[in-house]
Amino acid sequence: MTPHRVLPLAALLATVLLGGCGASDDGSLDSQAATPTPTCLVHQANQPANRYTDGTGADTRSVLEMMRYYTANGTKAFCDGKPPTSTDLRWMNLYTTLGGDGAHVPARPADKP
């Protein structure tokens, strides 16, 4: 293989192999699936999609995955040491709106007296 063909092939291979490693842009929760028991949280990149928010039309599996994630990990600090973003707060609010125990997510400014 000539040198000018190696770089595009390497880039294509990296794209294929790493495609599932980044945050998706389809409104999915980044549940850190590659790390089943994370020691810290990553910030959510996307607002919750309709499959989480459509009430009786929501996707049960997606909702249960989100509920499990915050129940198990919601009180952990963010990996970058920063507070939750507005997107993180939207996910946490959805968690409590759907019946999740508020003790499993950090107190949000609106929750404080």
RAWO-V409869 format. One record per helix or strand of 3 or more residues. SS is the DSSP state (H for helix, E for strand). FROM is the first residue (numbers start at 1). LEN is the number of residues. If there is no record, write none. Layout:
ss: <SS | SS>
from: <FROM | FROM>
len: <LEN | LEN>
This chain:
ss: <H | H | H | H | H | H | H>
from: <3 | 50 | 55 | 60 | 86 | 102 | 109>
len: <16 | 4 | 3 | 14 | 12 | 3 | 3>
